[in-house]
Amino acid sequence: MIFPSTGLYAITQTENKTPDNIIQDVSEALKGGAQVIQYRDKNPQDQVYLAKQLLKICKQYHVPLLINDNAELAYQVGADGVHIGKYDDSLTTARKILGPKAIIGQSCYDDINLAVQAEKKGADYVAFGRFFPSNSKPLALPAHIATLRLAKAQIKVPIVAIGGILPDNGADLLLAGANLLAVIGGIFDHNPESSARKYTELFQDNKSP
């Protein structure tokens, strides 16, 4: 599976939700046009079962499923890749576990140098954020739109923006250089299908050059 060059990157919202709720949410987000699904679960109950079910749905839509923070789980269930943070398994370790065809992305916060190094080490995409106040990561340090402009000039792999992104503010990030918008609450706090469609429209109306 190839990581898309643009589009909506949906991250699961799992708190206070059953596996069936999460599966239904993801299915609706895919119907609404999500191009990537990341399974993120900070308090997992049966993560192997849920990851496998999400993978089945993603395959139906030919959309990659990435696992947050856990290359071993990604390998176990046959997911398309993993998203790693600054303190997770290193990119090199994840690549050894998952192989050359896996999609591996890295959080780079507001650090352009970290993103440049990640690309050199073989990251398939880099992510910056948070750009706006976020309920999912309220303590995360803010990122600046200027960082996206720098990244656009220096980095060839797709650039993902994350953090409090709504249909009303996402266009500014795309114009600054983001290729994909990563969203949790903006999709899953509402009707996931209709919410996803609102984000999808941004990529039609504000194509990043």
N, C-alpha and C positions, 0 to 999 in steps of 0.2 A: 504494500500500500504506500502511495506517495502522499506526503504532507501537502495539503492544498496551498496554493500561492495567495489565496484571498478567501475571505468569508467569515462566518460566525463560528466561534469556538465556544461550545457550551460546556460548562463544568457542573457536575452533578451537585445538587443540593440534597443532602442526606439527613440533616438533623431533624428529629421528630417525624421521620417518614419511614414507612415500611418498605421492604424490597419491592413489593408490587407498586407502591406509589412512585418509587424512583424509576422503575422500569417504564411505567406509563408516562411519566414526565419526559424521559429521554425519547421515547417513541414520538411524543407530540412535538418535541423540539426538532427532531429529525424531519418530521412532516413539514415543519415551518421553515426548513432550509438550513439547519445547522450543518456545517461542513466538517467539524471535528467534535468528538465527545471525549472529555476527560473524566474518568472515574476518580473522584476525590471524596474520601470518607475518613474523617478524623476519629470516629468512634465505631469502627466496623463490627458488625455482628457475624455476618457470614459473607465475607468479602469475595471468596472464591466463587460461591454460587452467583452472587450479584454480578461480578465481573463477567462471568461466562454468559449470563443472560443478556447483559448489555452488549457484549461482543456479537451475539447472534443478531440483535436488532441492527447494530451498526453495519454488519455484513450485508443485510438486506438493502441498505441504502448506499452501500459502497463508500462508507465513511470510516475513517480510522478511529479506533478506540485506544486512548492512551491512559495509562495508570499513573496516578500522582504518587510520587515519592518512593515507589516500590518496584524496582526492576525484577525482583524475584517473583512477585505476584504476576507481573506482566508476562514473564517467561512461563509460569505455571499454567496460565489460562490461554496463552497464545495471542495476547493482545498485540496491537500493531506497534506499541512503543511505550515510552515512559516520559513523564515530565519530572525534572529534578530541580531542586532548589539549591541554595548556597550551601546548606548543611546536609543535604542528602548524599546518597552514593555519588561518587564522582562520575563525570561523564565517561571517562575512560573505563571505569568499572562497569557501568551500565552497558556500554558497548560490548564489553567482553561477555556479559551475561546474555545479551539479546542478539548479538550478531550484527553484521554490516548492513542488513536491510531494515533494521528496526528504526522507527522514528524516535529521536531523542531531542527533547527541547529543554532549555534551561532558563530559570528565572534569573534576570539580571537587574531587577529593581530599578535603580536610576543610574546604573554604572555602565557607561559605554565601554570602558576598558574590559570589564568582565564579559561583555557581549562579544567583543573582538576576540578574546581568548577562547570563548566557547565555540565560536565559529571555526577557529583554527584547530580546535580539538575534535571537530566533526559534528557539532550540533546541527540538527536539521532545521531548527528555528530558535529564536531568542525571544524572551518575553520581558517587557518592562511594565512597571506599575508599583503602587497604585496611583492612578491619575486623578481620581475623585474620591471623596469619602465612601468607605465601603463597609457594609455590615459584616461581610465575610472575613475581612482582615482589617478591623478598626484600628489596630496598632501599627499597621504597616507604614513605613516611611513614605512620604509622597514622592512621586516621580514628576518630571517636568516635560512639557510638550517639546521643549527645545532638545531634549534627549532623543526623541523620535527623529527630529530633523538631522541630528548628528549621525544616528544609526543608519538612516536612509542613505547618507552619503558614504558610509564606510562599510556597510554590511550587505552581503549578497543574499543570505538566507532570509526567509520570511520573518517579519517582525510582528510580534503579538503584543497588543496593549491590553491591560487588565486593571480593574479597580473602579467600581462605582460607575461603570459605563452604561449609559441609557441611550435610547434612540435619539434623544434631544442633544446629547453631547458627543456622540460617537463620530459624527462627521468630521469634527475638528481633528480628531486623532488620525483618521484616515488621510486627511489632507496633509498632515504633518509627516506622514511616512509609515504609519501602521498598515500592515497588510491584512491582519485579522484582529477581531475584537473578541476578547475572552469575557464571558458573562456568566454569572450565577443568578443572583437575585433578580436582575432585570428580566430574566426569562422565567425562573421558577417561582417567583413570588406572585406570579399572575398566571393566566392561561398560557402554557408554554408554546403552543402552536402559533397563536396569534402574536404573542410577544416576539417569538423568533422571526416571524415574517416582517415585523417592523424593523428589526436589525438588518435583515436580508435586503430590504429596500435601500438601506444606506449604501450598500456596495454597488447597487445599480445606479444610484443617483450621484455618488461621490467616489468614483473610481480613482484609486491611488495611481498616479502616473508611474 
